[in-house]
Amino acid sequence: MTIDTNTVVSMTEANQNFSKVTRVVDAYGSAVIFKNNAPRYLVIDFSRADKIETASTQAVLASSSKMMKIYNDAFKDLAK
């Protein structure tokens, strides 16, 4: 995942000034909160939540379908 440096907020700053986090989300659509110099939390606009969840669901379904095809014989043996 690529992180726009304009959307990065430290955990300390988010705790002390959450309105800054919301301004970043309003301007860019999301904010990434860093904790211990690593991305930890993603804050997104609520209207975008369904789109992100749908993309994630599609990726999981595609991956599971691929695994079912590759390991079909093993799954049949386990079902016995």
Phi, psi and omega in degrees: 000131178272134181247123176286126183298340177289344183259003183275131177226137178284158179299319179299314180295321178296321178293319185275335187214069183295335178297333176294319178300315181293326176294321178296316179297318178298322183281320188244352180093341178199164175221144178247123179262123180266139174230127183056044177061027178221145178296129185238319184230145176242122178252125182235160174294136185302326182294341179269352185300316181296322181294319180291318179296319180297315179298318180295318180297317179298320180295319179294317180295319178296317180294316181293324177296318178297317179295322179297322179291317183293317186251030183303315180298318180296319179295323177296318178296320179293331181286342182292000000 
